């Protein structure tokens, strides 16, 4: 298993409010975390980094060999991060209302455990098939789910960046969880909306076919920059 990550400020932002953390609990037992902060000039940066560090630390200190404990530990890590971000926001007026999305995965043996809040995404790729594992917690996704607009219309909707769940804005957080069976040769791509706003499953597959393991995250960042770079861009890729 190999994990790679990259982030870029983009073309229109004055600060990078994204954060990512990749690492191993022990050999063959890994995690990856991607956050997209929000809230003022500095608040988003503070929120995303507090959350990413808190989740990473909790995972490293509490994950064990019992697979039944993995999702409960992930849930507790998110609760810990939410409490820290929410508390920090109460300390300074300029941090008021700050928060962050989070998408994370813990990989052990032949399973990938996924949690997310907000509109940062995880894609699972096997051969020619690209599956979006997470469903955006966003206003436009609710319109898609109700049949009011199509997935293609959602990509260009003027309210596409309004999210309906986040970490740190409220005293509690509501993540969704998924478990994915993985096989050798599978790939997982986690990203913020600075990439996914420009990305389709077809384009992701085309880029992957032309990219080495070491190159993929940087090529995806460059693609988002060439497509407009309207936001911070962060990508993590896991090769199984």
N, C-alpha and C positions, 0 to 999 in steps of 0.2 A: 504494500500500500504506500502510495506517495501523495502528499498534499502540497499544493502550491497556492499562493495568494498574492494579490496585487491590488493597489488602490491608487486613485488619481483624483486630484481636486476638480478636474473638468475645466471647461472653458468659461463658465459664467459665475462661479462661486468664488468668494474671497477667502473662505476657509474650507477645509475638508472635515465634514461632520460624520463621515463613515469611520468604522473601525472593524478590524478582523483579528482573530486569534486562531492559530492552528497549532496542534501539538499532539503528543502521545501521553496517555496515562501510564502505559508501559508498552512494550513491543506488541504490535498487532491490535492495540486498543487505543483508538485515536478520537479526536474531536476537532470540529471546525465551527467557528462562530462568526457571523457577519451581522453588523448593526448599522443602521442608518439613523443618525440623530436628528433632532429637530428642536427648535426653540431659541430664537434670537441669534445674535452673532456668535456667541461663545457657548450657549446652552447646549446645542446639538452635539458639539464636540465633547463637552463634558459628559453628557448623558451616554453617548455611545461608548466612550472609553471606560466609564465607570461600569456600565453593564457588561461589556466584553470581559473586563478584568475580573469582575465578581463572578460571572458564570464560569470562566476558565478556572479560577481558584477553587470554586466549589466542586467542580467536576473532578479536578486533579486530587483533591483531598478526600472525596467521598465515594467515587466510583469503585466498585469491587467486582469480584468475579461472578456474582450472582446476576444473571441477566434480568431477572424479575425486578431488580432494584434500579435498573438504568433509567426508566422513565420517571419513577418517583424522585430519583436524584436530579434529573433534568428539571423537573417541576420545581423542586426546592431551590435549585440554582437560580431559576427565573424569579422566584419569589424573593430570594435574597437580593438579586440585582434590582428588582422593582423597588424594594424597601430603601435601598441605598440611593437610587436616583430620586425617588420621591422625597426622601429626607434632605438630600442636597438642594433640591429645588426650593425647599422651604427656608433655607439659610440665607439666600440672597435674592433680592427682587429681580435681578437680571436673569436669574435661572428659573423664575416662576413659569410653570407650565411646560418645562422642557421634558422631553421624552425620547424614545428611540424605538425603532423596529428591532426585531431580532429573528434571525433564522439560524438554526444550529443543528448539527448532526453529531451523534456519537456512534462510532463504528466498532463492532466487536464480532469476531468470527464471521459469520455469513449474514449478519443483519446490520442495517443502518436505522438508527432511531432518530427521528426528526421532530423538532419542535419549532414553532414560529408564532410571531405576533406581528401584525402589520403587513406590508406589501413587499418585503424582501423575500426572495424565492429560492427554492431548491428544485433543480431539474435532475432527473435520473435518466441516464443514457445507456441503452443496451443495444449494440449493433446499430441498426437503422432506426430504432425507436427512441424518441425523446418524450419523456413523461414529466409534466409539471406536477410535482408531489404536493406542494403547498398551494392553498387557495388564498389569494389576497384578501386581507381584511380591509376592504376599501369600498367607497361609495359606488364606484363604477362596477365592481364585482357583484354588488347586490343588484344592480340593474341587469347585469348579464344573467344572474341566477333567476331573476323574475321574468326574463324573456323580453325586457323592454329594449335592450340593445344587444348587438352581437359582440363577440369577442374582438372582432376587427374594429368595430366602432369604439369599443372601450379603449383601444390603444391611442386614439386621438381625441378622446372626450376631454372637454375643458376642465372637468373636475376629477381627472384621473388620479391626481395626487392627494386626494382627501382620503385619509385612512380612518377606519372605524375602531381599531384597537391599537394600542401601543403599550410600551413598557415605561413605567415611571411617572406617567401623568396622573394616575389615580393610585389609591392606596393598595389596590390589588390589580393583578394582571391576569388575562385570560388567554393562555397559549392553546394552540391545537397541536396534537401529536399524531405522528404516523410511524409505522414500522415497515421497512422495505427489505425484502429478501434480496441479497446481492450475490453476484457470480463473478468469477475472475474475468476481467476485461470490461466490467461495468465502469461507468464514470458518473460522478455527481458534481454538479456545478451549482454553487450558491452565489447569489448576487443581490445587490441593491437595485432600486429602480433606475438608477443612473445608467445601468446596462439594459435591464429588462424592458424599459420603455421603448427601446429600439430593436429588441430581439424577438424573433419568431423561432419556433422549434426548427423550422427548415434552415434558417440562417445559422443557428447554433450548430446543427449537424454538419453543414457545409464547412464552417470554420474549423470544427474539430477534426474533420477528415484531412485538413491541410496543415494541422498544427501538431508539433511534438508535445509531449507531456510538459516539458520545461517552458514551452512557448505559449501554451494556450491562454493562460490568464492574462498575459501581457497583450496578446493579439486581440482578445475580447475587449480589453480596455481601449486599445487603439481603435477598434471598430466603433465603440461608443463615442470616442472623441471625433472621429471622422463623420459620424452620423449627426453630430451637433454638440455633444458634450455639455448638455444643459444643466447637469447635476454632477455631484461627486459620483465616482464609479468605483465599486469594489467587487472583486470576484475571488472566490476560492474554488479550487478544483481538486477532487479526490479521485485518484486512479486506483482501482482495485485489482 
